[in-house]
């Protein structure tokens, strides 16, 4: 079976990554899938200044794997996964690790993108590769909504 379809799979805590993912999906003529946690994050959960917040606790424990509320239908039909997430503590949120470890990416291409107020994607790329060695990884990029569509058209070729 030839894998030709593309999907943009993303996790967004505040809506920023969601808007970038929507721009990419539209520009790349790709399907869109939101990686939603089984237990949604509250504002308090996302307070990175609170050492006891859920996000801080998750990022402090590399073994944490938040559950995902749904899965991609017909995942085997996708050949390319454009994977989006915000940068948390310099890397991808643990729910992205859950996503990567929950699917068979053998023979698939993954192209990551991130949103961040200041951190780049480099450390996240190292971590992503370690969690999913069977995929063919392409270079990722830090994006904003203003440059998302142009990047999507660039990687689609």
C-alpha positions in Angstrom: 0.0 0.0 0.0 1.3 3.4 -0.9 1.1 6.0 1.9 0.3 9.3 0.3 -2.0 11.1 2.7 -0.7 13.8 5.0 -2.0 14.7 8.4 -1.2 17.5 10.7 -1.4 16.1 14.3 -0.9 18.7 17.0 -1.3 19.4 20.7 -2.2 22.9 21.7 -2.5 24.1 25.3 -3.5 27.7 24.7 -4.7 27.8 21.1 -1.5 29.1 19.6 -0.4 25.8 18.2 -3.9 25.1 17.0 -4.0 28.2 14.8 -0.6 27.4 13.3 -1.7 23.8 12.7 -4.9 24.9 10.9 -2.8 27.2 8.6 -0.4 24.3 7.8 -3.3 21.9 7.1 -5.0 24.3 4.8 -1.8 25.2 2.9 -0.6 21.6 2.6 -4.1 20.2 1.8 -3.7 17.8 4.8 -6.1 16.3 7.3 -6.0 17.8 10.8 -6.0 15.9 14.1 -5.9 17.4 17.6 -4.0 15.4 20.2 -6.3 16.0 23.2 -5.5 14.9 26.7 -8.0 12.5 28.3 -8.0 15.0 31.2 -8.1 18.6 29.8 -5.6 21.0 31.2 -6.9 23.9 33.2 -5.2 27.3 33.5 -3.8 26.2 36.9 -2.4 23.0 35.3 -0.5 25.1 32.8 1.0 27.6 35.3 4.7 26.9 34.8 5.6 29.2 37.7 3.8 26.9 40.1 6.1 24.0 41.0 3.1 21.9 41.9 1.1 22.5 38.7 0.3 19.5 36.5 2.5 20.6 33.6 5.5 21.1 35.9 4.9 17.7 37.5 4.7 16.1 34.1 7.8 17.8 32.7 9.7 16.9 35.9 9.1 13.2 35.3 10.4 12.0 31.9 8.4 8.8 32.3 5.0 10.6 32.5 2.7 9.7 29.6 -0.6 11.7 29.8 -3.5 9.7 28.2 -4.9 10.9 24.8 -8.7 11.0 24.4 -8.9 9.8 20.8 -6.9 8.3 18.0 -6.4 8.9 14.3 -8.8 6.9 12.2 -7.1 4.9 9.5 -3.6 5.9 10.7 -1.9 3.4 8.3 -3.1 5.4 5.3 -1.0 8.4 6.2 2.6 8.6 4.9 3.5 12.0 6.3 2.7 13.3 9.8 3.3 17.0 10.4 3.6 17.1 14.2 3.0 20.3 16.1 3.4 21.2 19.8 4.3 24.1 22.1 7.7 24.0 23.7 7.6 23.2 27.4 10.8 23.3 29.4 12.8 23.3 26.2 11.3 20.2 24.7 7.9 18.7 23.6 5.2 18.2 26.1 4.9 14.6 27.5 1.6 14.0 25.7 3.6 14.2 22.4 5.7 11.3 23.7 2.5 9.4 24.4 1.4 10.0 20.8 4.7 8.9 19.3 4.9 5.8 21.4 1.2 4.8 20.7 1.6 4.5 16.9 3.7 2.5 14.4 5.6 5.1 12.4 7.6 2.5 10.4 8.0 3.9 6.9 6.3 7.2 7.7 7.8 10.6 7.5 7.4 13.0 10.5 8.0 16.7 10.1 7.8 18.5 13.5 7.0 22.1 14.1 6.7 24.0 17.4 5.4 27.2 18.8 7.3 29.0 21.5 7.8 32.4 23.1 11.6 32.0 22.8 12.9 28.4 22.7 13.9 26.7 19.4 13.0 23.2 18.3 16.5 21.7 18.4 16.3 20.1 21.9 12.8 18.8 21.1 14.0 17.2 17.9 16.7 15.2 19.8 14.0 14.0 22.2 11.5 13.2 19.5 13.9 11.1 17.6 14.7 9.1 20.8 11.0 8.4 21.3 10.3 7.3 17.8 13.3 5.7 16.0 11.3 4.0 13.2 10.2 7.1 11.4 12.0 9.0 8.8 12.5 12.4 10.4 12.7 15.7 8.5 14.0 18.9 9.9 11.5 20.8 12.0 10.9 24.5 12.5 9.7 27.0 15.1 6.7 28.7 13.6 4.2 31.5 14.0 0.9 31.8 12.3 2.4 34.4 9.9 5.0 32.0 8.5 3.1 28.7 8.8 1.4 28.5 5.3 4.7 29.4 3.5 6.5 26.7 5.4 3.8 24.1 4.7 4.0 24.8 1.0 7.8 24.6 1.1 7.8 21.2 2.9 5.0 19.8 0.7 7.4 19.7 -2.3 
